[in-house]
Amino acid sequence: MLNLFKYMVLTGLVACLVHTLKAQVRLNLSLLPDQQTYLVSMLPDQSWSAPMNAVGSAQIVLQMDAGKPFLAGQIKSMISGISWSDNAYIESPASAPEYNFVCFALNEAGTKSISFQAGVETPLFSFVNLDPGCVGIVKLVENTNPLVQKVVNTDRYNITQNMTVLGAQGNAVSGNVNTSVDCSVLHTKTENAIVSNLRIFPVPATDALQIFWELEPGQNLNKLLVTDMIGRQMVSESMKPSVGEQKYSLDVSAFPTGLYTASLFNKEGERQAFQFTVIRL
């Protein structure tokens, strides 16, 4: 049953390759600190309120190397009232035999549940790879990529990003913010350990994010800085170093839904960072 969706051919080709003059939404792909959960979000460059925020249909497409097993599961919408599904898997098409493509589709046509606020990141859905092991680099496809256009026009598979929004008068997707992530790369390896045994919950958070850590002799903690996806500062707070296990409650009740980066700094200015999501129910 798990392979039932594979090799499905999508309909409605070519049209979503045409970018309208009002295309104002960029997509973003993140890998959460567990190195297993992928998060797809969007960053509107223009605001639309009802009824102009009505989304007729949406498709998000990911690309990865062929020969590495990948099956999306635990697909969780970050927005109440809508859902997403992995409705097609395109494996090694003739025009791009070295790649596989996974297409996610919005299940609710004509929804007004998605918020479009200029400059505010909106998480759409998360998922994990049900197949064991790391698939390596996972990318959001670029509609203007010649390889993507060749698969569409020659192989007749629609592997383009598409979000049809009334306010955009067509496909609103104009490109990507962060295009790729790699589950084989542990980002913390490139940074010093400011603290030890760092833990956070709940994820996603709604009112408060609980942060736990330990300070060992020789470690010092000086500041906590929290920024949103485009680098705007949300919190900057001095921290008092204390050896042993510590807890800090970060108030996120006023944070918009989105992905955030928290950075711990020591007195020497070295950084240890982690990411978390906030969702407004």
MIDOSE-1310 file (N, C-alpha, C; in nm, 2 decimals, decimal comma, always signed):
residues 281
mlnl	+0,08/-0,12/+0,00/+0,00/+0,00/+0,00/+0,09/+0,13/+0,00; +0,20/+0,12/+0,06/+0,29/+0,24/+0,07/+0,34/+0,28/-0,06; +0,34/+0,19/-0,16/+0,39/+0,22/-0,29/+0,28/+0,26/-0,39; +0,16/+0,27/-0,34/+0,04/+0,29/-0,42/+0,05/+0,42/-0,50
fkym	+0,11/+0,52/-0,44/+0,11/+0,65/-0,50/+0,22/+0,67/-0,61; +0,32/+0,58/-0,60/+0,44/+0,59/-0,69/+0,40/+0,58/-0,84; +0,47/+0,66/-0,91/+0,46/+0,67/-1,06/+0,33/+0,74/-1,11; +0,26/+0,81/-1,02/+0,14/+0,87/-1,06/+0,17/+0,99/-1,15
vltg	+0,10/+1,01/-1,25/+0,12/+1,13/-1,34/+0,02/+1,24/-1,30; +0,08/+1,36/-1,28/-0,01/+1,47/-1,24/-0,07/+1,53/-1,37; -0,18/+1,59/-1,35/-0,25/+1,66/-1,46/-0,23/+1,81/-1,45; -0,28/+1,88/-1,55/-0,27/+2,03/-1,55/-0,13/+2,08/-1,57
lvac	-0,06/+2,03/-1,67/+0,08/+2,07/-1,70/+0,09/+2,21/-1,76; +0,21/+2,26/-1,75/+0,26/+2,38/-1,81/+0,20/+2,51/-1,75; +0,07/+2,52/-1,72/+0,01/+2,64/-1,68/+0,08/+2,70/-1,56; +0,12/+2,62/-1,46/+0,18/+2,67/-1,34/+0,32/+2,72/-1,36
lvht	+0,38/+2,70/-1,48/+0,51/+2,76/-1,51/+0,51/+2,91/-1,54; +0,39/+2,96/-1,57/+0,37/+3,10/-1,61/+0,36/+3,18/-1,48; +0,45/+3,26/-1,45/+0,45/+3,34/-1,33/+0,37/+3,47/-1,36; +0,27/+3,50/-1,28/+0,19/+3,62/-1,30/+0,27/+3,74/-1,25
lkaq	+0,23/+3,86/-1,29/+0,30/+3,98/-1,24/+0,28/+4,00/-1,10; +0,19/+3,94/-1,03/+0,16/+3,96/-0,89/+0,22/+3,84/-0,81; +0,30/+3,76/-0,86/+0,36/+3,64/-0,79/+0,44/+3,70/-0,67; +0,40/+3,67/-0,55/+0,46/+3,74/-0,44/+0,49/+3,64/-0,32
vrln	+0,50/+3,51/-0,34/+0,52/+3,42/-0,23/+0,64/+3,33/-0,26; +0,73/+3,33/-0,16/+0,85/+3,24/-0,17/+0,84/+3,13/-0,07; +0,89/+3,01/-0,11/+0,88/+2,89/-0,03/+1,01/+2,87/+0,05; +1,00/+2,80/+0,16/+1,12/+2,78/+0,24/+1,11/+2,63/+0,30
lsll	+1,23/+2,57/+0,30/+1,24/+2,43/+0,35/+1,34/+2,43/+0,46; +1,30/+2,37/+0,58/+1,39/+2,37/+0,69/+1,39/+2,22/+0,75; +1,50/+2,19/+0,81/+1,52/+2,06/+0,88/+1,53/+2,09/+1,03; +1,44/+2,04/+1,11/+1,43/+2,07/+1,25/+1,55/+2,00/+1,32
pdqq	+1,57/+2,05/+1,45/+1,69/+2,00/+1,52/+1,70/+1,84/+1,54; +1,58/+1,77/+1,53/+1,59/+1,63/+1,54/+1,65/+1,56/+1,42; +1,68/+1,64/+1,31/+1,74/+1,59/+1,19/+1,65/+1,49/+1,12; +1,52/+1,49/+1,15/+1,43/+1,40/+1,09/+1,31/+1,47/+1,04
tylv	+1,27/+1,58/+1,10/+1,14/+1,65/+1,07/+1,17/+1,76/+0,97; +1,10/+1,76/+0,86/+1,11/+1,86/+0,76/+1,00/+1,96/+0,77; +1,02/+2,09/+0,75/+0,92/+2,19/+0,77/+0,91/+2,27/+0,64; +0,80/+2,28/+0,58/+0,78/+2,36/+0,46/+0,70/+2,48/+0,50
smlp	+0,75/+2,60/+0,47/+0,68/+2,72/+0,50/+0,68/+2,82/+0,38; +0,61/+2,93/+0,40/+0,62/+3,03/+0,29/+0,64/+3,17/+0,35; +0,69/+3,26/+0,27/+0,72/+3,40/+0,31/+0,65/+3,49/+0,20; +0,53/+3,54/+0,23/+0,47/+3,63/+0,14/+0,54/+3,77/+0,13
dqsw	+0,55/+3,82/+0,02/+0,60/+3,96/+0,00/+0,49/+4,06/-0,01; +0,37/+4,01/-0,01/+0,25/+4,09/-0,02/+0,14/+4,04/+0,07; +0,06/+4,12/+0,13/-0,05/+4,08/+0,22/-0,18/+4,07/+0,14; -0,25/+3,96/+0,17/-0,39/+3,95/+0,12/-0,48/+3,91/+0,23
sapm	-0,59/+3,98/+0,24/-0,70/+3,94/+0,33/-0,82/+3,89/+0,26; -0,91/+3,83/+0,33/-1,03/+3,77/+0,26/-1,10/+3,88/+0,19; -1,15/+3,84/+0,07/-1,15/+3,71/+0,00/-1,03/+3,69/-0,08; -0,93/+3,79/-0,09/-0,82/+3,78/-0,18/-0,72/+3,67/-0,14
navg	-0,73/+3,62/-0,02/-0,64/+3,51/+0,03/-0,69/+3,37/-0,01; -0,80/+3,36/-0,08/-0,85/+3,23/-0,12/-0,75/+3,16/-0,21; -0,72/+3,03/-0,16/-0,62/+2,95/-0,23/-0,70/+2,84/-0,30; -0,70/+2,84/-0,44/-0,77/+2,74/-0,51/-0,71/+2,61/-0,51
saqi	-0,57/+2,60/-0,52/-0,50/+2,48/-0,52/-0,35/+2,51/-0,49; -0,28/+2,41/-0,44/-0,14/+2,43/-0,41/-0,07/+2,30/-0,42; +0,05/+2,30/-0,48/+0,14/+2,19/-0,49/+0,28/+2,23/-0,45; +0,35/+2,15/-0,36/+0,48/+2,18/-0,32/+0,56/+2,05/-0,37
vlqm	+0,68/+2,07/-0,44/+0,75/+1,96/-0,49/+0,90/+1,96/-0,44; +0,94/+1,85/-0,39/+1,08/+1,83/-0,34/+1,15/+1,74/-0,44; +1,28/+1,76/-0,44/+1,37/+1,68/-0,53/+1,48/+1,62/-0,44; +1,52/+1,50/-0,48/+1,63/+1,43/-0,40/+1,70/+1,33/-0,50
dagk	+1,82/+1,29/-0,46/+1,89/+1,19/-0,54/+1,81/+1,06/-0,56; +1,82/+1,01/-0,68/+1,76/+0,87/-0,70/+1,84/+0,77/-0,63; +1,78/+0,66/-0,60/+1,85/+0,54/-0,54/+1,85/+0,55/-0,39; +1,79/+0,65/-0,33/+1,78/+0,66/-0,18/+1,64/+0,66/-0,14
pfla	+1,60/+0,56/-0,06/+1,45/+0,54/-0,03/+1,40/+0,66/+0,04; +1,28/+0,71/+0,00/+1,21/+0,82/+0,07/+1,06/+0,80/+0,06; +1,00/+0,80/+0,17/+0,85/+0,80/+0,17/+0,80/+0,89/+0,28; +0,73/+1,00/+0,24/+0,69/+1,10/+0,34/+0,58/+1,04/+0,43
gqik	+0,59/+1,07/+0,55/+0,49/+1,03/+0,65/+0,47/+1,13/+0,76; +0,38/+1,10/+0,85/+0,35/+1,19/+0,96/+0,33/+1,33/+0,91; +0,26/+1,35/+0,80/+0,24/+1,48/+0,74/+0,14/+1,56/+0,83; +0,19/+1,67/+0,88/+0,11/+1,75/+0,98/+0,10/+1,89/+0,93
smis	-0,03/+1,93/+0,91/-0,05/+2,07/+0,87/-0,02/+2,16/+0,99; +0,04/+2,28/+0,96/+0,07/+2,38/+1,06/-0,05/+2,48/+1,07; -0,15/+2,46/+0,99/-0,26/+2,55/+0,98/-0,39/+2,48/+1,01; -0,47/+2,52/+1,10/-0,60/+2,45/+1,13/-0,69/+2,47/+1,02
gisw	-0,76/+2,36/+0,99/-0,87/+2,36/+0,88/-0,82/+2,32/+0,75; -0,69/+2,29/+0,73/-0,64/+2,24/+0,60/-0,55/+2,12/+0,63; -0,53/+2,04/+0,52/-0,44/+1,92/+0,53/-0,37/+1,91/+0,40; -0,26/+1,83/+0,41/-0,17/+1,81/+0,29/-0,15/+1,66/+0,27
sdna	-0,12/+1,62/+0,15/-0,09/+1,47/+0,13/+0,02/+1,46/+0,02; +0,09/+1,35/+0,03/+0,20/+1,32/-0,07/+0,13/+1,25/-0,18; +0,08/+1,32/-0,28/-0,01/+1,26/-0,38/+0,06/+1,20/-0,50; +0,19/+1,23/-0,51/+0,26/+1,17/-0,63/+0,41/+1,16/-0,60
yies	+0,47/+1,05/-0,65/+0,61/+1,02/-0,65/+0,66/+1,00/-0,79; +0,75/+1,08/-0,84/+0,80/+1,07/-0,97/+0,95/+1,02/-0,96; +0,98/+0,89/-1,00/+1,11/+0,83/-0,98/+1,18/+0,83/-1,11; +1,30/+0,89/-1,11/+1,39/+0,88/-1,22/+1,32/+0,90/-1,36
pasa	+1,26/+1,02/-1,38/+1,20/+1,05/-1,51/+1,31/+1,05/-1,62; +1,27/+1,03/-1,74/+1,37/+1,01/-1,85/+1,46/+1,14/-1,86; +1,40/+1,25/-1,84/+1,48/+1,38/-1,85/+1,57/+1,41/-1,73; +1,55/+1,34/-1,62/+1,63/+1,36/-1,50/+1,64/+1,23/-1,43
peyn	+1,70/+1,13/-1,48/+1,71/+0,99/-1,42/+1,78/+0,99/-1,29; +1,86/+1,09/-1,26/+1,94/+1,09/-1,14/+1,86/+1,14/-1,02; +1,74/+1,18/-1,04/+1,66/+1,24/-0,93/+1,52/+1,18/-0,92; +1,47/+1,19/-0,79/+1,33/+1,15/-0,76/+1,26/+1,28/-0,72
fvcf	+1,13/+1,28/-0,74/+1,05/+1,40/-0,70/+0,93/+1,36/-0,62; +0,90/+1,43/-0,51/+0,78/+1,41/-0,43/+0,69/+1,53/-0,44; +0,57/+1,51/-0,47/+0,47/+1,62/-0,49/+0,37/+1,61/-0,37; +0,36/+1,72/-0,30/+0,26/+1,74/-0,19/+0,15/+1,83/-0,24
alne	+0,03/+1,79/-0,21/-0,09/+1,87/-0,26/-0,18/+1,91/-0,14; -0,23/+2,03/-0,15/-0,33/+2,08/-0,06/-0,46/+2,01/-0,08; -0,52/+1,96/+0,02/-0,64/+1,88/+0,00/-0,77/+1,96/-0,01; -0,77/+2,08/+0,04/-0,89/+2,16/+0,05/-0,89/+2,28/-0,05
agtk	-0,97/+2,26/-0,16/-0,97/+2,37/-0,26/-1,05/+2,49/-0,22; -1,01/+2,60/-0,25/-1,08/+2,73/-0,22/-1,07/+2,77/-0,07; -0,97/+2,72/+0,00/-0,96/+2,76/+0,14/-0,92/+2,90/+0,16; -0,97/+2,96/+0,27/-0,93/+3,10/+0,31/-0,86/+3,09/+0,45
sisf	-0,81/+2,97/+0,48/-0,75/+2,95/+0,61/-0,60/+2,99/+0,62; -0,54/+3,01/+0,50/-0,40/+3,04/+0,50/-0,38/+3,19/+0,51; -0,29/+3,24/+0,60/-0,27/+3,38/+0,62/-0,16/+3,43/+0,53; -0,18/+3,54/+0,46/-0,07/+3,60/+0,38/-0,04/+3,74/+0,44
qagv	+0,07/+3,75/+0,51/+0,11/+3,87/+0,57/+0,25/+3,90/+0,52; +0,27/+4,02/+0,46/+0,40/+4,05/+0,40/+0,51/+4,04/+0,50; +0,61/+3,97/+0,47/+0,73/+3,96/+0,56/+0,71/+3,87/+0,68; +0,60/+3,80/+0,69/+0,58/+3,71/+0,80/+0,57/+3,57/+0,75
etpl	+0,67/+3,49/+0,80/+0,68/+3,35/+0,76/+0,55/+3,27/+0,81; +0,50/+3,19/+0,73/+0,38/+3,10/+0,76/+0,42/+2,96/+0,74; +0,44/+2,88/+0,84/+0,46/+2,73/+0,83/+0,34/+2,67/+0,76; +0,36/+2,58/+0,67/+0,25/+2,51/+0,60/+0,23/+2,37/+0,65
fsfv	+0,34/+2,29/+0,65/+0,32/+2,15/+0,70/+0,46/+2,10/+0,73; +0,46/+1,99/+0,81/+0,59/+1,92/+0,84/+0,57/+1,77/+0,80; +0,68/+1,70/+0,79/+0,67/+1,56/+0,76/+0,81/+1,49/+0,79; +0,81/+1,36/+0,79/+0,93/+1,29/+0,81/+0,95/+1,18/+0,70
nldp	+1,07/+1,13/+0,69/+1,10/+1,02/+0,59/+1,07/+0,89/+0,67; +0,97/+0,81/+0,63/+0,94/+0,69/+0,69/+1,04/+0,58/+0,66; +1,12/+0,59/+0,55/+1,22/+0,49/+0,52/+1,34/+0,52/+0,61; +1,41/+0,41/+0,65/+1,53/+0,42/+0,74/+1,64/+0,49/+0,67
gcvg	+1,72/+0,56/+0,76/+1,84/+0,62/+0,71/+1,82/+0,76/+0,66; +1,92/+0,83/+0,62/+1,92/+0,97/+0,57/+1,92/+0,97/+0,42; +1,83/+1,05/+0,36/+1,83/+1,05/+0,22/+1,93/+1,15/+0,16; +1,99/+1,23/+0,25/+2,09/+1,33/+0,20/+2,02/+1,46/+0,17
ivkl	+2,06/+1,52/+0,06/+2,01/+1,66/+0,03/+1,87/+1,65/-0,03; +1,78/+1,73/+0,03/+1,64/+1,74/-0,02/+1,62/+1,89/-0,06; +1,57/+1,91/-0,18/+1,55/+2,04/-0,23/+1,41/+2,08/-0,27; +1,38/+2,20/-0,26/+1,26/+2,26/-0,32/+1,29/+2,28/-0,47
vent	+1,21/+2,24/-0,56/+1,24/+2,26/-0,70/+1,22/+2,41/-0,74; +1,29/+2,46/-0,84/+1,27/+2,59/-0,89/+1,20/+2,58/-1,02; +1,09/+2,65/-1,03/+1,01/+2,64/-1,16/+1,09/+2,68/-1,28; +1,18/+2,78/-1,26/+1,26/+2,83/-1,38/+1,38/+2,74/-1,42
nplv	+1,40/+2,64/-1,34/+1,52/+2,55/-1,36/+1,49/+2,47/-1,50; +1,59/+2,48/-1,59/+1,57/+2,41/-1,72/+1,54/+2,26/-1,70; +1,60/+2,20/-1,60/+1,57/+2,06/-1,58/+1,43/+2,03/-1,54; +1,37/+2,12/-1,46/+1,23/+2,11/-1,42/+1,14/+2,13/-1,54
qkvv	+1,17/+2,23/-1,62/+1,09/+2,25/-1,74/+1,10/+2,14/-1,84; +1,22/+2,07/-1,85/+1,23/+1,96/-1,94/+1,15/+1,84/-1,90; +1,14/+1,82/-1,76/+1,06/+1,71/-1,71/+0,91/+1,73/-1,74; +0,87/+1,86/-1,72/+0,73/+1,90/-1,75/+0,70/+1,89/-1,90
ntdr	+0,78/+1,94/-1,98/+0,74/+1,95/-2,12/+0,77/+1,82/-2,20; +0,88/+1,75/-2,16/+0,91/+1,63/-2,24/+0,85/+1,50/-2,17; +0,87/+1,49/-2,04/+0,82/+1,37/-1,98/+0,67/+1,38/-1,94; +0,62/+1,50/-1,94/+0,48/+1,53/-1,91/+0,44/+1,50/-1,76
ynit	+0,54/+1,53/-1,67/+0,51/+1,52/-1,53/+0,51/+1,67/-1,48; +0,41/+1,70/-1,41/+0,40/+1,84/-1,35/+0,47/+1,84/-1,21; +0,60/+1,88/-1,21/+0,68/+1,89/-1,09/+0,71/+2,03/-1,05; +0,61/+2,12/-1,08/+0,63/+2,26/-1,05/+0,57/+2,31/-0,92
qnmt	+0,62/+2,41/-0,86/+0,56/+2,47/-0,74/+0,44/+2,55/-0,79; +0,33/+2,54/-0,71/+0,21/+2,61/-0,76/+0,13/+2,64/-0,63; +0,09/+2,77/-0,62/-0,01/+2,81/-0,52/-0,10/+2,91/-0,58; -0,22/+2,87/-0,63/-0,31/+2,96/-0,70/-0,39/+3,04/-0,59
vlga	-0,36/+3,17/-0,59/-0,42/+3,26/-0,49/-0,50/+3,37/-0,57; -0,62/+3,40/-0,52/-0,70/+3,50/-0,59/-0,63/+3,63/-0,60; -0,57/+3,67/-0,49/-0,50/+3,80/-0,50/-0,38/+3,81/-0,60; -0,33/+3,70/-0,63/-0,22/+3,69/-0,73/-0,27/+3,67/-0,87
qgna	-0,40/+3,65/-0,88/-0,46/+3,62/-1,01/-0,39/+3,51/-1,08; -0,35/+3,41/-1,01/-0,28/+3,29/-1,06/-0,18/+3,23/-0,97; -0,08/+3,18/-1,02/+0,03/+3,12/-0,93/+0,10/+3,22/-0,86; +0,10/+3,22/-0,73/+0,17/+3,32/-0,65/+0,31/+3,29/-0,62
vsgn	+0,36/+3,17/-0,65/+0,50/+3,13/-0,61/+0,60/+3,19/-0,70; +0,69/+3,27/-0,64/+0,79/+3,34/-0,72/+0,93/+3,29/-0,70; +0,95/+3,19/-0,61/+1,08/+3,13/-0,59/+1,09/+3,07/-0,45; +1,21/+3,06/-0,41/+1,24/+3,00/-0,28/+1,33/+3,09/-0,19
vnts	+1,32/+3,07/-0,06/+1,41/+3,14/+0,03/+1,53/+3,05/+0,06; +1,50/+2,94/+0,13/+1,60/+2,84/+0,16/+1,56/+2,72/+0,07; +1,65/+2,68/-0,02/+1,61/+2,58/-0,12/+1,64/+2,44/-0,07; +1,74/+2,41/+0,00/+1,78/+2,27/+0,03/+1,82/+2,26/+0,18
vdcs	+1,81/+2,13/+0,22/+1,86/+2,09/+0,35/+1,92/+1,95/+0,34; +2,01/+1,92/+0,43/+2,08/+1,79/+0,43/+2,08/+1,73/+0,56; +2,01/+1,61/+0,57/+2,00/+1,55/+0,70/+2,13/+1,48/+0,75; +2,23/+1,48/+0,66/+2,36/+1,42/+0,70/+2,45/+1,52/+0,76
vlht	+2,41/+1,65/+0,76/+2,50/+1,75/+0,82/+2,44/+1,80/+0,95; +2,52/+1,78/+1,05/+2,48/+1,83/+1,19/+2,54/+1,97/+1,20; +2,45/+2,07/+1,20/+2,50/+2,21/+1,21/+2,57/+2,24/+1,34; +2,54/+2,17/+1,44/+2,60/+2,20/+1,57/+2,75/+2,16/+1,57
kten	+2,79/+2,08/+1,48/+2,93/+2,04/+1,47/+3,03/+2,16/+1,44; +2,97/+2,26/+1,37/+3,05/+2,37/+1,33/+3,05/+2,48/+1,44; +2,99/+2,46/+1,55/+2,98/+2,57/+1,65/+3,02/+2,51/+1,79; +3,07/+2,59/+1,87/+3,12/+2,55/+2,00/+2,99/+2,52/+2,09
aivs	+3,01/+2,43/+2,18/+2,90/+2,40/+2,28/+2,91/+2,50/+2,39; +2,82/+2,60/+2,38/+2,81/+2,70/+2,49/+2,75/+2,63/+2,61; +2,65/+2,54/+2,59/+2,59/+2,47/+2,70/+2,59/+2,32/+2,67; +2,56/+2,24/+2,76/+2,55/+2,09/+2,74/+2,41/+2,04/+2,76
nlri	+2,38/+1,93/+2,70/+2,25/+1,87/+2,72/+2,13/+1,96/+2,70; +2,14/+2,04/+2,59/+2,03/+2,13/+2,55/+1,90/+2,06/+2,51; +1,79/+2,10/+2,57/+1,66/+2,03/+2,54/+1,56/+2,14/+2,54; +1,46/+2,12/+2,44/+1,35/+2,22/+2,44/+1,22/+2,14/+2,42
fpvp	+1,11/+2,20/+2,47/+0,97/+2,15/+2,45/+0,87/+2,26/+2,49; +0,75/+2,26/+2,44/+0,70/+2,17/+2,34/+0,73/+2,22/+2,20; +0,73/+2,13/+2,10/+0,76/+2,17/+1,96/+0,65/+2,11/+1,88; +0,56/+2,20/+1,81/+0,57/+2,34/+1,81/+0,52/+2,40/+1,94
atda	+0,56/+2,52/+1,97/+0,52/+2,59/+2,09/+0,40/+2,69/+2,06; +0,32/+2,72/+2,16/+0,22/+2,82/+2,14/+0,23/+2,93/+2,24; +0,25/+2,91/+2,37/+0,26/+3,01/+2,47/+0,40/+3,03/+2,52; +0,46/+2,92/+2,56/+0,60/+2,93/+2,62/+0,68/+2,81/+2,57
lqif	+0,81/+2,84/+2,54/+0,90/+2,73/+2,50/+0,99/+2,71/+2,62; +1,00/+2,59/+2,67/+1,08/+2,55/+2,79/+1,22/+2,51/+2,74; +1,32/+2,58/+2,79/+1,46/+2,55/+2,74/+1,54/+2,50/+2,86; +1,59/+2,38/+2,85/+1,68/+2,32/+2,96/+1,82/+2,30/+2,91
wele	+1,92/+2,32/+2,99/+2,05/+2,30/+2,96/+2,14/+2,28/+3,09; +2,26/+2,24/+3,07/+2,35/+2,22/+3,18/+2,48/+2,30/+3,14; +2,53/+2,37/+3,25/+2,66/+2,44/+3,23/+2,77/+2,36/+3,31; +2,87/+2,32/+3,24/+2,98/+2,25/+3,30/+3,09/+2,35/+3,33
pgqn	+3,18/+2,31/+3,43/+3,29/+2,40/+3,46/+3,37/+2,44/+3,33; +3,39/+2,57/+3,31/+3,46/+2,61/+3,19/+3,37/+2,67/+3,09; +3,24/+2,63/+3,10/+3,14/+2,69/+3,00/+3,08/+2,81/+3,06; +3,05/+2,91/+2,98/+2,98/+3,03/+3,03/+2,87/+3,07/+2,93
lnkl	+2,77/+3,12/+2,98/+2,65/+3,17/+2,90/+2,62/+3,31/+2,93; +2,62/+3,40/+2,83/+2,61/+3,54/+2,85/+2,48/+3,60/+2,79; +2,42/+3,54/+2,68/+2,31/+3,61/+2,61/+2,23/+3,51/+2,54; +2,10/+3,53/+2,53/+2,00/+3,46/+2,44/+1,95/+3,56/+2,34
lvtd	+1,96/+3,52/+2,21/+1,90/+3,60/+2,11/+1,81/+3,52/+2,02; +1,69/+3,57/+1,99/+1,59/+3,50/+1,91/+1,56/+3,58/+1,79; +1,57/+3,52/+1,67/+1,53/+3,59/+1,55/+1,43/+3,51/+1,47; +1,36/+3,58/+1,38/+1,27/+3,51/+1,29/+1,34/+3,47/+1,17
migr	+1,27/+3,41/+1,07/+1,33/+3,35/+0,95/+1,41/+3,45/+0,87; +1,37/+3,58/+0,87/+1,44/+3,68/+0,79/+1,53/+3,76/+0,87; +1,56/+3,72/+0,99/+1,66/+3,78/+1,08/+1,62/+3,89/+1,17; +1,49/+3,92/+1,18/+1,44/+4,02/+1,27/+1,45/+3,98/+1,41
qmvs	+1,50/+4,06/+1,50/+1,52/+4,03/+1,64/+1,39/+4,02/+1,71; +1,36/+3,91/+1,78/+1,24/+3,89/+1,86/+1,27/+3,91/+2,01; +1,38/+3,85/+2,06/+1,42/+3,86/+2,20/+1,57/+3,87/+2,21; +1,62/+3,96/+2,30/+1,76/+3,97/+2,33/+1,77/+3,99/+2,48
esmk	+1,82/+3,89/+2,55/+1,82/+3,89/+2,69/+1,95/+3,84/+2,75; +2,00/+3,91/+2,85/+2,13/+3,87/+2,92/+2,10/+3,75/+3,01; +2,19/+3,66/+3,01/+2,17/+3,54/+3,09/+2,28/+3,53/+3,20; +2,25/+3,48/+3,31/+2,35/+3,47/+3,42/+2,40/+3,33/+3,43
psvg	+2,53/+3,31/+3,41/+2,59/+3,17/+3,41/+2,58/+3,11/+3,54; +2,54/+2,98/+3,55/+2,53/+2,91/+3,67/+2,56/+2,76/+3,64; +2,66/+2,70/+3,71/+2,70/+2,57/+3,68/+2,59/+2,47/+3,73; +2,56/+2,37/+3,65/+2,46/+2,27/+3,68/+2,34/+2,28/+3,58
eqky	+2,23/+2,21/+3,61/+2,11/+2,21/+3,52/+2,03/+2,34/+3,54; +1,99/+2,40/+3,43/+1,92/+2,52/+3,43/+1,79/+2,51/+3,35; +1,69/+2,60/+3,37/+1,57/+2,60/+3,30/+1,54/+2,75/+3,27; +1,49/+2,77/+3,14/+1,45/+2,91/+3,11/+1,32/+2,90/+3,03
sldv	+1,22/+2,98/+3,07/+1,09/+2,98/+3,00/+1,08/+3,10/+2,90; +1,08/+3,07/+2,78/+1,08/+3,18/+2,67/+0,93/+3,20/+2,64; +0,89/+3,32/+2,66/+0,75/+3,36/+2,63/+0,74/+3,39/+2,48; +0,66/+3,30/+2,41/+0,64/+3,32/+2,27/+0,49/+3,35/+2,23
safp	+0,42/+3,39/+2,33/+0,27/+3,41/+2,32/+0,24/+3,52/+2,21; +0,33/+3,61/+2,20/+0,31/+3,72/+2,10/+0,38/+3,69/+1,96; +0,45/+3,58/+1,95/+0,52/+3,55/+1,83/+0,42/+3,50/+1,72; +0,43/+3,55/+1,60/+0,34/+3,50/+1,49/+0,38/+3,35/+1,46
tgly	+0,29/+3,28/+1,40/+0,33/+3,14/+1,36/+0,45/+3,15/+1,27; +0,55/+3,06/+1,29/+0,67/+3,07/+1,21/+0,78/+2,98/+1,27; +0,89/+2,98/+1,20/+1,02/+2,92/+1,24/+1,11/+3,02/+1,29; +1,17/+2,99/+1,41/+1,26/+3,09/+1,48/+1,40/+3,02/+1,51
tasl	+1,50/+3,11/+1,51/+1,63/+3,06/+1,55/+1,67/+3,13/+1,68; +1,71/+3,04/+1,78/+1,75/+3,09/+1,91/+1,90/+3,07/+1,92; +1,98/+3,17/+1,96/+2,12/+3,16/+1,97/+2,17/+3,19/+2,11; +2,25/+3,10/+2,16/+2,31/+3,12/+2,29/+2,45/+3,17/+2,27
fnke	+2,49/+3,27/+2,34/+2,63/+3,33/+2,33/+2,70/+3,32/+2,46; +2,83/+3,30/+2,45/+2,92/+3,32/+2,57/+2,99/+3,45/+2,57; +3,07/+3,48/+2,67/+3,13/+3,61/+2,68/+3,23/+3,64/+2,57; +3,28/+3,53/+2,51/+3,37/+3,55/+2,40/+3,30/+3,57/+2,26
gerq	+3,17/+3,57/+2,27/+3,09/+3,59/+2,14/+3,07/+3,47/+2,06; +3,11/+3,35/+2,11/+3,08/+3,23/+2,04/+2,93/+3,19/+2,05; +2,88/+3,12/+1,95/+2,74/+3,09/+1,94/+2,71/+2,94/+1,94; +2,59/+2,91/+2,00/+2,53/+2,78/+1,98/+2,38/+2,80/+1,95
afqf	+2,34/+2,75/+1,84/+2,20/+2,79/+1,79/+2,11/+2,66/+1,78; +1,98/+2,69/+1,79/+1,88/+2,58/+1,77/+1,76/+2,65/+1,71; +1,67/+2,57/+1,64/+1,55/+2,63/+1,59/+1,43/+2,57/+1,65; +1,32/+2,64/+1,65/+1,19/+2,59/+1,70/+1,08/+2,66/+1,62
tvir	+0,96/+2,60/+1,63/+0,85/+2,66/+1,56/+0,74/+2,70/+1,66; +0,67/+2,80/+1,62/+0,56/+2,85/+1,70/+0,43/+2,84/+1,61; +0,32/+2,80/+1,66/+0,20/+2,79/+1,59/+0,09/+2,85/+1,67; +0,00/+2,93/+1,60/-0,11/+2,99/+1,66/-0,23/+2,91/+1,62
l	-0,30/+2,85/+1,72/-0,41/+2,76/+1,69/-0,54/+2,84/+1,68
